[in-house]
């Protein structure tokens, strides 16, 4: 007896639950809709799974499993809500490359013509140009997010004045990709944000379920950790970043405080001598209360480390004032803040740092990212972004979005 398309999906979800607990757990939340309005399949953020009956019925059982798992991956890796502002065709390619790289390493059988990296985890494609083709290779595809691959390919596409894309072996996206819904003002809808949080919770549950079963997909937990890092409070991210650059030394002249509870003599850890350079954007876009809140975290770290120095540079389109502190309070810093000018340009600031702050351990730039960036810089840099709606990416450094609730 032949099964209807919906029954085939039900059978596939049960099979996934047995073989691949992570994908099976999430697949149970999907709401199948059989339709001829699409050629293959498509998933939406509310869990609606649209499937073309002819396409699905012509797949064998293993390929059906791969297609359902592929749709689940779009939700687990936040591809829908991260599509805003991206070129649709390239986004479809990079989303599928990442999904299928993970599925391939996990033992799935992908349908013929799916976009996959080779078995060395290298994704290859070609940029179509007026003079022919420019071949591009992306190594470690399964270890990268779709955003990371997209940024690499899009930069090369612009650099070579690309007119299109060519994939090897006539590969094409496995499905049709949904876009993030908008409200009446063109902004990301509140409903979408709520749905995204629901799926984030489900993903965490699915990961724990798969770990308990001992069947985690290869590399997926690391990739999800990278994507969901945006949900870690910004203060925690800042501390984790700075702590890497605190010099550590040991002394046996006095014991570590844990020596007594562990009944083992442990050396005392000395952290000394960090020089943090702070660049403050004074163009007027940062509210005083936000700046005070953010600065308090940096000041707290500096004050906790002996013999540390903090150099504060105030600038808009040029360096306006430089102050050096050895044990500052937030009040000491804020009382020196000059009024901002017009535009913002970070090239003069970083040029000043390169010339005058060669002993800097790390640079922290407070800004809204509406600025001109230098092309490169050779010291660890963190950008505290006060405008989370601005998704510009500096050419170097790590961006942390400030949140008062964080």
Secondary structure, DSSP 8 states (H G I E B T S, - for coil): ----HHHHHHHHHHHHHHH-HHHHHHHTT-EEEE-SSSSSEEE-TTSEEEE-HHHHHTS-HHHHHHHHHHHHHHHHTTTTGGGTTS-HHHHHHHHHHHHHHHHHHTT----TT-----TTS-EEEEEEETTEEEEEEESSGGGS-HHHHHHHHHHHHHHTT--EEEEGGG---SS------B-TTSSB-HHHHHHHHHHHHHHHHHHHHHHHHT---TTHHHHHHHHGGGGS-HHHHHHHHHHTTS-EEEEEEEE-TTHHHHTS--EEEEEB--EEEEEEE-SS-S-HHHHHHHHHHHHHHHHHSBT-EEEEEEESSSEEEEEEESS--HHHHHTT-----S--BSHHHHHHHHHH-TT-SEEEEEE-S-SB--S--SS-EEEEES-TT-----SSSEEEE--TT-
